[in-house]
Amino acid sequence: MLIGIDAHNLEGKRTGVGRYLFNLLREWGKLANSEWPASLSNRGELIANSRFILYFKDEIPQDLPESELFECKLLNVGSTAKFMHWDLARVAAADKIDILFCPAYVAPLGYRGKMALTLHDISYEARPEEFNWPSLADRFLLKWASRRAAEKTSVIFTPSEFSRQEVIKHYGVPAEKVVVTLLAVEASLSSGVDDNEAAAINAKYGLKDEFAFYIGSIFTRRHLSEVIAAFECLIKEGDYQLLLGGKDYTEGRSINKLVKKMNKKLGREAILRVDFIAADELKSLYGACAFFIWLSDYEGFGLPPLEAMSLGAPVITTDGSSLSEVVGQAALLIKDNFDVEEIFRAMHKITRDRILREELILRGREQSAKFSWRECAERTLEVLMAIK
């Protein structure tokens, strides 16, 4: 089977979709290099019958996994919309691919061949009032294009059962068309960090005391204002810092402004703000933090809590959407994200109860080990090859 892939999310600074696709390709490359278990019953069939064409918009990244299965094509198209809905459709048709895999919410509107689509979540459909719309045009086009793609594709992948049910509910597609393929922690986060490197990272971000940690884009639905209010109560009991990593997309009550106001009130840099933290620094910060906190009203999966658990951070997260599905019994769960007192109690408990903290660390490592990129890639490829 010849599978075409919209690979433009691998270009530039990768966000979640790019990391998702990169890990699939890495695992499929291992398959071709016989690095998957020999006991895998269908390994030979998958190797013999799988070939991929990766379509890029502006550049072919230099760090792609090497494999005889992959052919790269550069279309040299500046406009993402033109790349997606004209050039990609045209070239894929000319290449006579068997199926076009689109890993990021939308697919070419005019493409007439078979397609597969990944919907990581549909917050823009389910909770449009909370979505970070880049423009007025996007408010209409994303919802419309995503729904059209969901209707046209042969299969829809989602990263959680929660997202699967949301797609079925809001798009009205047949349940058998929507397949869950669980995400996992990247292999690059598994290697250790030596003491000198850890000290340098702490110094870079101004960390001097025990610290709580959050990483991810900052949206209103992730309740950083409530986290900051709860943290103000916590630091009355000790010298703690709070590191918030991720670009601020909040409107009205800006988190960046709130951080400055709170630090002025506290008389020290208790809350630290950065827009970006490199992946090779994350593993040190996850492993060193007093706790990792990641609340959200709506998430398709919630990879940061899983990453944090895999690296030994006790986690506080929301009891809802996909998050309780991801963390299982391995985290302290917040019932009401607006309840500052509840959030503070969880912070207090996790910093004061050493036995609970150790239990959460142990359970977190066990829970994160249940998620595998190889299994995600294997299931994805099996489903793609089964499309008729």
ABEGO torsion letter per residue (X at the ends): XBBBBBAAAABEBBBAAAAAAAAAAAAAAAAAAGABBAABAAAAAAAAABBBBBBBAABBBAABBBBAABBBBBAGBABAAAAAAAAAAAAAAAAGBABBBBABGBBBAABABBBBBBBABAAAAABAAABBBABAAAAAAAAAAAAAAAAABABBBBABAAAAAAAAAAAGBBAAABBBBBBBBBAAAABBBBAAAAAAAAAAAGBABBBBBBBEBBBAAAGAAAAAAAAAAAAAAEBBBBBBBEBBABBGBBAAAAAAAAAAAAGBBABBBBABBBAAAAAAAAAABABBBBBBABBAAGAAAAAAAAAGBBBBBBBEEAAAAAAEAABBBBABAABAAAAAAAAAAAAABAAAAAAAAAAAAAAAAABBAAAAAAAAAAAAAABX
